[in-house]
Each structure stands twice: as C-alpha cells, then as structure tokens.
C-alpha cells in the first residue's frame, strides 16, 4: 500500500512540475514577444533620462524602468498615434494623443495608454527622473 501511495505521490509531483515548467515557458514566451522600440539617453548634467520610439500597429506600449540603486522615479510620458493617408502621405489622418505621469519606487513596467483602439502608428516619448543620484535603464516596449 505504501508503495502505491509513493507512486501516486511521485506522479502528482511530476504533474505539478510539468505544469510549473509549462507556466514558466508561457510567461517567458509572452515576455519574449515584447519588442524594444526605444532606449534612453541621460540628459547631460541631470538625473533625467529620455527615450522615444515608433510602434507600428501596437497592442500595448510600455516603459520598463530599472533604477540603480532602487529609488523613486518620476515617469512622464506621451503617446501620439496616427492613421496613414493613402492620397497624401505627408498629411496624417486621425491624429490623437494621450499623456500621463506616474511615480514608481523600484524597477517597474509602466503601461502607457493608447489614445485609440488598434492604432496604425504611434510615437511614444518618455522622461524618467531619479529622486537622487544613480543610474537608470529605460526601455520602450511594444506588443
């Protein structure tokens, strides 16, 4: 009987391990689908970093902020989206924008609101300001 229980327990453990591995692979796959569309540069002589990027047919746009050492970071962002004009490419149709500001206190991913559903092309701009000295990694991501 105890051999039967241990075999059953091993089977359950194996099933849970497989489920955990599949969940981790799924999460890694979802993270891998994010495309980096912009990297930050530090504005000379300041604690401010700036990044911008162009997203084509984005589902989401976000900013990944990693301060070293961990500290408060003020994130200010703007997203401008537009529809192409087949007759005159110099003139864009349906231009719309959204902007916002948020403070984070450690590494975080800030989701930027899109101004319209299923936009064709968007330009995102982000300023991130550290509360004190240190360094910052700021990347713009599109899914």
N, C-alpha and C positions, 0 to 999 in steps of 0.2 A: 504494500500500500504506500509506504514512504517513497519507494522508487517511482511509483505512479505520480505522486504529488510533486516530486522534484522534477520529473519530466514535464509535467504541466506547468510548473513554475518557470522552468527554462524556456518553454515555448512562449509563455506570456512575456518574459523578459526579452526574448528575441523579437517578438512582435512589437513591443514598445520601442526597442532600439531601432528597428526598421522605420517605424512611424516617426521617431525623432529625427533620424537621418533624412527622411523624405521632407519633413517640415523645414529643416535647415537648408537643404538643397533648394527648396522652393523659395525660401526667403532670400538666399544668395542669388538665385536667378532673377527675382524681382528687383533686387538692388543692382544687378548687373545690367538691367535694361535701361537704367538711367544714363543719359548721355551728357557728358560735361560740355557745356556751351560757353563757359567763361571762367577765367582765373583772375584773381585780384592782384592789384599792384598797390603798394603802400604809397600814399601821397607824401612827398618829401617833407621831413621835419615834423610830421604829425603822428597821431595814433589812429589815423583813418586809412582804411583800405577801400578801393573802388574796383568793381567788376561790372562788366556788361557783356551781353551775348545775344545772339539771334536764335530763336527757336522756330522751326518750321513745323506746322501742324502739331503743336504741343497738346498733350492731355493735361500735364501739370508742369509748372516751373517752380523750382525751389532753390534756396541758397543754403549751402552746407557751411556752417561757421564753426571753426575749431580754434579757440584762443589758448595760448600757452604763456603763462600759467592760466588755469581756469579762472575766469573773472567775468564781470558784467560786460556785455557787448550790446550797443545800440545798433539795430539794423534798420536802415531806411531804404525803401525800395519803390520802384516804379516799373510798370509793365505797360507798353503801348502795343496794341495789336491792329492789324490792317488786313483788308481784303485786296487782292490784286485787281487791276483794271486792264482787261484784255485790249481795249482800244487805245489806251494811253498809259503805258507803264510808269510814267513819271508822276501820275496823279493816282493816289490810292483812295479806294472807296471804303467806307465804313470804319474809319479810324476811331478807336476807343482806348481809354486808358484807365488804370487803377494804380493807386499808390498806398503806402502804409508805413507804419513804424512799429517795431516790437523790440523789447529788451529780453535778452537771454542771459543766463548766468554761468554757462558752461558750454561745451560742444552741443550743437543743436542743428536741426534741419528746419528752416523756416519756409513754409509753403507760401508762395506768392499767388494772390488771387488773380485769375484771368478775367479781363473785362468783358469777355463774351464767350459763349459756348462754341467749341470747335473753331478756334481762330485759325486763319491761314498762316500768318507770320506774326511773330511777336518779338519785340526788343525789350530785354529786361536790364535794368540798371540797379545796382545795389551799393550803398555806402555802409560800412561797418566801422564803428568807433569803439576802441577799447577804453575801459574806465581808467586804466593805469598802463604802465609800460609792459611790453611783452611782444609777442608775435601772434600772427593770425593767419590761418589758412581759410580762404573764402573761395568757394566754387559755386558756379551756377549750374544747375542740373535740369534736364528736360526729360520727361517721359511721354 
